Amino acid sequence: MAALSLVWGSSYILIKRGLAVFSPDQVASLRLGITALSLWPVLVIRWRLVDWRRAHWLLIVGLCGSGIPAFLFANAQTRISSAMAGILNSLTPLFTLLLGVLLFRAAASWAKIAGVLIGLSGAILLVYITSEGGLGGSALFSMLVVIATICYAASVNTVGFKLRDLDSITISAASFAMVGTPALIYLFTTDFVDILQHNPHAAEALGYIFLLAIFGTVLGSVFFFILVKWTNPVFSSMVSYVAPIISIMWGFSDGESISLWHFFGLALILSGVYLAKK
């Protein structure tokens, strides 16, 4: 849990570094493509271990767990800070609970419902203040992060309720190959090669995205799937307790404006997460 918090909390500053050179779609495609390339050898070795009758569930995990959020976060961070992105990502446990109840018939209680409402109020507060010109971002682009957390929640519940018996590395390899390979093909239809050849900072930005893909996506996802299988979907998403603090620290060190409203909104969200967990 601690390692996962550190890895995922650092993801937003790495996205920011990549966006300094590449477009949002290129950053997302690179992230997914590098991930797919690193996991294809694993998938070839474990091909027979994959239950391809459940390929549709693996595709959902790939799309919701990485594919769609990768593009949403990259586009969102063109208009919001990395700290804000990390804070809003802490909504994941609440949407995990909500989707678990609505789609997978997970047990619900008034405490859990109250937790969801309190957490969402924190997010609404942050988005509202942003829309009024505060927190240095765009309310519309903040909503892209909220949508990404809903996607994450769908992926978590799919792993927890539909793929629990499959090996974590196999889930990662199969799901990322499904979404990362098309993303890599799409990357080379853009001006990526031209940027790589002519922008003097391209190699450095590519290095940041490589770290994002290998640590933030490959190792992070494997660790997370293991955590889901060892515990349960809601507990596993508690990584959101610590990851936002890491993202705020990175944002502050990078000169981003951090206000008390950031911490107040985060406190509301995490209070809701805690109550829902209890």
N, C-alpha and C positions, 0 to 999 in steps of 0.2 A: 504493500500500500504506500509506504514512504517513497520507494524508488519510483513507483508509478506517478505519484504526485509531483516529484521533481521533474520527471521526464515530460509529462503533459503540461505542467505549469510553465515550462520553458519553450513550449511549442509556438506560442504566439509571438514571441520576440524573434524567433527564427523565421516565421512567416513574414514578419515585418522586414527583416533583412533581405529576404528573397524578393519582396515587392519593390525594393529600391532599384532593381534592374529589370526584372521580368514582369509581365502582365499577370493579373490575378489568375486567369485561366492557365497560363504557363506554369505558374507556381504550383497550382493544384495538380496539373497533369504530370509535372516532374515528380511531385511527391508520390502520386499514385503509381507512376511508371517505374520509378526506382524501387518502390516497394514490391511491385509485381516481379521485376527482374531478379530481385534478391530471393523471392520465394518460389519462383518457378522450379528451380532444381529440387526444392523440398517437395513440391507437388508431384513432380515426376516420380520421385522415390516412393511417395505415399499414395500414388494414384489409386491403387487397389483398396486402400483403407477408407477412401471417400465413399460415402453412401450417396451415389449420384441420383438415387430416387428422391433425395431431399435437396436437389440442386437449387430449387426455387427458394428454399430457406437460406441456403448459402449465398445466393444472389442478393437476397434482402439484406443479409448481414454486410455484404460487400458494399452495396449501394448506400445503405443507411448508416453503417458504421464508419465508412471512410469516403466513399465516392462522392455523394452529394455534399456532406459537410466540408470536404476539402475545398470545393468550389465556393461554398457559402462563406466560409471563414476568410478565404483569400480575398474575395470581393468585399466583404464587410470591413476588413482591416485597411482598405484604401480610404475609409472615411471615419473609422473609430480607432481608438488607441488599443494597443495590445493588452493593457490592463483591463479595459472595459470588456474586451472579448473574453478574457479569462474569468472575469466576475460573472458575466451572463452565462458562461458555460456551466456554472455551478447549478443551473436549473435542471441539469440532466437527471439527478435522482428523483426530482419531483415529477417530471414527465415519465420517468421509468415506472414510478408507482402508478401514475394516472393511466398510462397505457396498459400496464399489467392488470389493473382492475377492469378497464373497459374492453380490452381485447383478449386477455388470457385468463379472465375470471380469477385473478388473484384476490386474496382476502382484503377487505377494506374496513376502516373504522372511522369514527368521527375525528379522532386525533390525526389520522393520516390525511383526511380531507382538510382539516384545519391547517395542517402543515403545508399542504399544497397551496392553499389560499394565502397564507402568510408569505411563503416564498415567492409566489407570483406577484404579490403586492410590492415586494422589494424590486423585482425586475421592472414592473410597471413604473415605479417611482424613478428608477434610473433612466428608463426610456423617455419618460415625460420630461425630466429635467434636461435631458439631451435635446429634446424637441424644442425646448425653450432657450436653447443656445448655451447650455451649460455642459460640463464634462468633456468638452472638446470633441464632439462627434456628431453623427447623424442618427436620428431616431429610426429612420427607414432602414439604414444599414445595420443598426443594432438588432432589428427584427430578423435579419438574416441569421444572426447567431442564435436567436431563440428558435428559429426553424431548424437549425442544425442540431440543437439539443433534443428536439423532438425526434429527429432522425436517429440520434444516438440512443435514445430511449427505446425506439423500435428495435434497434439492433441488439441491445442488451437483453430485452425480453425474448427475442427470437432465440438467442444463444441459450438463455436460461430455461426456456420452456420447450424448445423444439430440437436443440442440438446438444443437449447436456451430455449425452453419452459419447459424443465424438471428441477425439483428441484436439486439444487447443491449437497446436501447431498446424494440424490438418485443416481446421476451420479457417485459420488465418491464410494459409497458402491457397486454398481453393477460392475463398471469397475475394481475396485481393487479386488473384489472377483474372478473375471474371471482370473486375472493374478497372484494374490497372493496365491491362494490355490494350484495351480500346483507348484509354487516356493517353498512353504512350504514342499510339498511332496518330491520335489527334494532335499531339504536341508538334509533330513534324510537318503538319499542315500550316503551322504558324511561322512567324519569323524568328523562331528560337535559334536556329543555326546562325542566322545573320547577326543576332545579338551576341551570341557566343563568340563569334569571330571578331566583332568590331568594338564591343563595349569593354573597356579596360577593367571593369569591376565584375564582369560576368562570372569569372572563375570563382571569385570569393562568394558571390551570391549563390552559385551552384553548390558550393561547399556547405553553406548554411542549410540549403534545401536537402542536401544529402544527409546531414545530421538529423534534420526533421523527419525524413523518411525512415532511416534506419532505426533511430532511437524512439522518436515520437510516434511512429506508425507501426513498424515491424515489431520491435521489442515491446513497445507499449501495449499493442493489441494482444500479443501472446500472453503477457503478464495479466492483462485484464480478463481475457477469456478464462485463464486458469483461476483467477479470483472469483469469477462468476460461478464456475463449476464447484469450487471449494466452499463457497458460501451461498449467496443468492443474489439476484439482480439488483435489488435495492441497496444491500450492504456494499456490493462491489462498486456502485456508483458513488459511494461516500468519499471516493478519492477527490470529489469536488470540494471537500472541506479544506484541503491543503493546497491543491493546485492553484486556486485563485490568488492565494497569498504569494505564491511563487511568481505568478504573472505580474502582480502589482509590484513586487520587488524589482523584477526585470524592467518593467515600465519606468519606475522611478529612476533606476540607474541609467536609463536611456534618455532621461530628460523629459519624460511625459509628466503632465500636470496631474497630480493625485490630490483629490480633495476629500473632506470628511464625508461628502455624499457618497463617494465610492464605497467607503467602509460601512456607512449606514445601510446602503442598499445590500451590500454583501452580508451584513449581519442579519438583515431580515430574511434573505434567501437561506442562509445557513441555519437560522433558527427554525425556519419551516422544514428544512431537511431533517434537522434533529428531531423535531416533533413528529414528523411522518415516520421516522425510523422507530421512535419509541412506541 
